[in-house]
Amino acid sequence: MVALLLLWSLAPMLWQLYTSLRTPESLLAGLAGLGGGWTLANYSAVLQADPPFGVYLLNSTVVGALSTLLTLALAIPCAYALSRRSDLLKLVIGGGLLAAAVFPYVLLFLALLQVARQLGLANNLLALCLPYAGLSLPLAVLLLQAAFADLPVDLEENALLEGFSLGQRLRWILLPLIGPAVASTGLLVFLFSWNEFPIALTWLSRNELLTLAPAMARIAGSSVFTVPHGAFAAATVLGGVPLLALLLIFQRQILAGLTQGAIKG
């Protein structure tokens, strides 16, 4: 059963890897072309394009990192304040955050486009972080609020008696304890920013400023008469490598963050 689930999960990635290493002729030949037609030309074409594919990766990394930092900077104090309330207002705020988190942001597409035009935010990677942080904030607050609420109140009360200020309590006691939750929340925000397509497509028009998703769409539509399957697959593989690396590096923190609060002793 585990092997079947693993195959189901890895099959799309393996197929993309296979396609990226094949020539167009060998792909059209099907099984008959397995004996030959292996090539790295698709990767060369993507990496040596104008602009190079590395520019898109760098843009996505910058936008994802800044969006994550901005979201966490806003979500942590909001989540802490919400976790320390126990009245009806907490339920109302929590319900509003939940509604905002599940709201289909595509419906805000035209409004965000109008904002970009009115404020001159187009073709600005820093400005692109603003809607990403705003859209990620409700879910981030909910996740971090649950992590803060799981911490014993006595711990903070003892720190208060020792003369710790609010900032010191957060910096030296609370945040280290919810570090896994912060890491998993930050990764979710980064993944959203990395993969987001509609807003990036409309806010960015200059090739050298494109993030990964709209850049890959342009690669897929770069030819009028044919679909560049090999080049698109190579771009998919290159775009997925940083995310796989992040998941492997922070897998322990992610698992700990996702399970934090699930078990109480």
Buried (B, 14 or more C-beta within 10 A) or exposed (E): EEEEEEEEEEEEEEEBBEBBBBBBEBBEBEEEBEEEBEBEBBBEBBBEBEBEBEBBBBBBBBBBBBBBBBBBEBBBEBBBBBBEBEEEEBEEBBEEBEEBBEEEBEEBBEEBBEBBEEEEBBBBBEBBBBBBBBBBBBBBBBBBBBBBBBBEEEEBEEBEEEEBEEEBBBEEBBBEBBBBBBBBBBBBBBBBBBBBBBBBBBBBEEBEBBBBBBBBBBBBEBEEEEEBBBBBBBBBBBBBEBBEEBEEEBEEBBEBBBEBBEEEE
